[in-house]
Amino acid sequence: MQKATIQLGPLTCPSCVRKIEGAVKSIDGVDKESVNVMFNSSKVKFDLNEEKLAVIDVERAIRSLGYDVIKSQVKAI
């Protein structure tokens, strides 16, 4: 498992948080319990199984919703 953090462009409303959270939780290989979308800092934190997917796959899902991805950081657990 890896801990990932994705810095997003500014989030404008709480519904943005719910939308992103739902999309990230639906991705196979993401630990659904670990997903945390932070409105104030515009960050998404989650644990992922690097054998099933890469953080870039999660970035693509977020971008497909229309949100900007600024940068990502991944650390081994």
C-alpha positions in Angstrom: 0.0 0.0 0.0 1.0 3.6 -0.5 -0.3 6.9 0.9 -1.1 9.4 -1.8 -1.8 13.1 -1.6 -3.1 15.0 -4.7 -3.1 18.8 -4.6 -6.1 20.2 -6.6 -6.9 23.6 -7.9 -9.2 25.6 -5.6 -12.5 23.8 -4.6 -15.4 26.2 -4.7 -18.1 24.4 -2.8 -18.9 21.4 -0.6 -20.5 19.5 -3.5 -17.1 19.5 -5.2 -15.8 17.6 -2.2 -18.6 15.0 -2.3 -18.2 14.6 -6.1 -14.5 14.0 -5.9 -14.8 11.8 -2.8 -17.3 9.6 -4.5 -15.3 9.2 -7.7 -12.1 8.3 -5.8 -13.9 5.8 -3.6 -15.3 4.1 -6.6 -11.8 3.3 -8.1 -10.7 -0.3 -7.6 -7.4 -0.3 -5.7 -8.2 2.7 -3.5 -8.9 2.0 0.2 -12.3 3.5 0.5 -12.0 4.1 4.2 -8.9 6.2 3.8 -10.3 8.8 1.3 -10.3 12.3 2.7 -11.0 15.3 0.5 -10.1 18.6 2.3 -12.1 21.6 1.1 -9.9 24.3 2.8 -6.6 23.0 1.4 -8.0 21.5 -1.8 -6.2 18.2 -1.2 -7.2 14.6 -1.6 -5.5 12.0 0.6 -6.0 8.2 0.3 -4.2 4.9 0.4 -3.8 2.9 -2.7 -2.8 -0.6 -3.7 0.1 0.1 -6.2 -0.3 -3.4 -7.6 -3.8 -2.5 -8.9 -3.3 1.1 -10.0 -1.1 4.1 -10.0 -1.8 7.6 -8.7 -2.0 8.9 -12.2 -5.2 6.7 -12.7 -6.8 8.6 -9.8 -5.6 11.9 -11.3 -7.3 11.0 -14.6 -10.6 10.3 -12.8 -10.5 13.7 -11.0 -9.6 15.5 -14.2 -12.5 13.8 -16.0 -14.8 15.5 -13.5 -13.4 18.9 -14.6 -11.1 19.6 -11.6 -7.4 20.7 -12.0 -4.7 18.5 -10.6 -1.7 20.5 -9.5 0.7 17.8 -8.1 0.8 14.4 -6.5 2.9 12.9 -3.8 3.1 9.2 -3.0 4.8 7.5 0.0 5.2 3.8 0.8 3.4 2.7 4.0 
